[in-house]
Amino acid sequence: MASRVATTRFIIGALGFCLILFAGLNTSADDRDWGNLTNGDVYFFYCSHQDLGWEGSYHYCKNMRNQHMIEPVVGWAKNNSDYKYCIEYTRAAMDFQEYTQTTEGKETLWQDFVNLVKSGQIEVGGTYNCGYESLFSGEGLVRQTYLGRKWLRGLGCDTEVAWNVDPPIRSLQTAQIYKKAGIKYMMDSRYKKGFFKWKSPNVHDGSDDCSIIVYAQGHYGYPWGGFIRNAEGDPYPSDSKYYGVLYPYSYYWDFPDPNHPDPNSIDYVLDYAQLYWTRNDPGQWPNDADNTRPWAWQAWDNYYKDFNFSGSGSELTGILPFYYSTDMGMPRSYIASPDPDKPYHSTLLADWADKKTANDPSLHLVTGKEALDAVVAAAQDQGVSFREWQGELPNTWAYIHGPGHYQLITKMRSAQRLLPAAEMFTAFNNILEGSLSSYPESTFTEAWGKAIFPDHGMGGKGTWYSDYYPDVEGDNDVVDVAMWVRVKDAEKTADEHLADANTAIANRIRFTQTADEPVPIVVFNTLSWKRSDPVICTVTPGSSARGIIDADGHGIARQVLDTSGDKKGIVFLAENVPSLGYKTYYIVHRDVSTSDTETGVTHTDTGYENDYYEIDLTSAGIQSIKDKDTGQTLLESKEYEIPYPNPKTLTPQDPKTLTPFELFTLHSAYDDNYLYYDAGTFPEVPPAWVDDTFVQGKGEASWAYNTDESGPVRDVYSFTRELNDTENWWATVTQKLIFYRKLKRIDCEITLTNWGKGVSNEDIKMREWRMALPLAFSDNKARVTYEVPMGTVLVGRDEVQDSLGSFYYYDAYDYAHSLTPTPPLRTRGL
């Protein structure tokens, strides 16, 4: 039958890119040019990308998954062995189990589901959900596989694939953690197309590289939800909707869908599949429907001609894994399960096999593992290696899921920190009791499921709460509430079990200091290394208590922070507390001598000095902080150029001088372009925008020595001021700098009150607060690091040194490529 689509490709070698022009020309099906995929194999794996809740509340999305995705797939797959389907994570399977066991008449569906997973017709990903890998604690990321692949194995099932196609982040140690958990493959997205061998940074010569194979498709939903259909006569053109390559064998987003395939549908599908193979994803941002930015996304056929990006023509031929998914895309029986009750009685698999020419590749419906097994085997057979990469892919969605959900993230991190401590010290106490029979394994497992419940889908549809989260989840609430309720409960479980275990252990201690009935304080160290840190606690010591001693009777400097009735908040320094152990201190009813903490300490209105630091203070804020051990100034007041004009007046902007620990506020988005700050597609953490609403605090920072909060343990400088833009907003800023006399450490505490009070959300929309740390190192000696699960990233060294650092085809993303409006240049510090 005559084909409805032809392509003409013009290669402009001097410019290094290609333009693809589309026309509704009638050409023969024999003219479909598949290049090195001619008469090859397309391994098609079918899935629905699912946040726990984005298109609606968690309750709504869970019901949609259970009743309109998994349940019908179980029926089709049970009746037709050709039908295969992929589910991204185990939380969806757990929810389906709950649905089948609590809904009358559905009880047998669960065993059917388990049998289909065992047989390989349904594939479930090996992680608990699709979360931000670097947002978890180290143990939290490990527990993704405990509640993922390990949970599946408890059902007699297995998997070797992890899915996390939406959030643009890969954490430094994910490959090693997943590989050691038995996961071989990872489905990825939002990066350039290809297959990559992702190695662990803990690789040494002659050792296992702990690598996994990563598959990236560009944008995960493009073939289904973004592909442009524009063939002449196509009954489903991409005008108001993007129907996808396989429509109407697959659904669009509408559900239910009144359209059904007919005998002509396969001709369009074959033509569009060939175009997907050769196109540079027109219509996928930043490319547009006219394909004016083909540099943004590489076409699959071009990629296969240089499979490992070596530039030496490392070609792989005859194979293409084709991942078909979109947000809450409903599965359809027409893929592989004929239904005599439907208007059309054939399937995509049957029609493709019937209509393919000698040039067209064969189509196979497979699971993700089967698709990547085929690619690995083909690469080995053809002697082609995978491109290797190693390191961290930083989260470019830092805005929406960092400060945008700070209460939730803070609570989640607290739960994930406390749970390992609760598990360990509960086990220690059980050992002291002589039996592990009372160890609450199921309680901790349930708590971990709650602690790592937040995935990447925060802030979707549902009832929103602007200032708080309710403690009870409603059926229509935004998924954030479901996350909040669970992480709060996980934190509570961990806190209670840790307190119970520590109390029980403390009650077993044979206290060595007993004279005058002292009050013991037991300090536990939950870390795996020896630790010295300040201890802040509330005690009820009695009116005659005057000092603190250690287990050997030596006096310990202590400082009263506050008093409420007969309770006192105190701080003292606990030194060299053993790893996973404790030290005992005592409040005694007598004066005790302590080591001198005054020597070397000088505090004035213009400076501070102790054994470790020299600080220069002026009315314009902190001017410098010097490390006395090295003689190196660490932070200093510094001027920053603004390399773009004021966006309103288009006039040059004066430089901005920032001081150490200075608080300032500025506009997050240039031109209020929300696109760059949502969960969208962009190549880097968006730069902030300095305009005439920029306000900084150094002119209001009257740092003063706080005698009420200073003493033998620590010294405090503080100020409270109003910082405002008189036109529309204001906030009260309280800032403290805390210097410890016998510990090399500086704490900075910032409190914002009344932020946004009395003004509309629109007036403070897209504003952010930052704290300046202007580094004083010369000759590029400064280094910035941040913690990730089971590791630390050194910025500039430990990121993936590849164009995967952005998701585009070109190694260096260039904003000058015809984007409107032109985004600002990046500046260090601003």
Order of alpha helices (4+ residues) and beta strands (2+ residues): beta-beta-beta-beta-beta-alpha-alpha-beta-alpha-alpha-beta-alpha-alpha-beta-alpha-beta-beta-beta-alpha-alpha-alpha-beta-alpha-beta-alpha-beta-alpha-alpha-alpha-alpha-beta-beta-beta-beta-beta-beta-beta-beta-beta-beta-beta-beta-beta-beta-beta-beta-beta-beta-beta-beta-alpha-beta-beta-beta
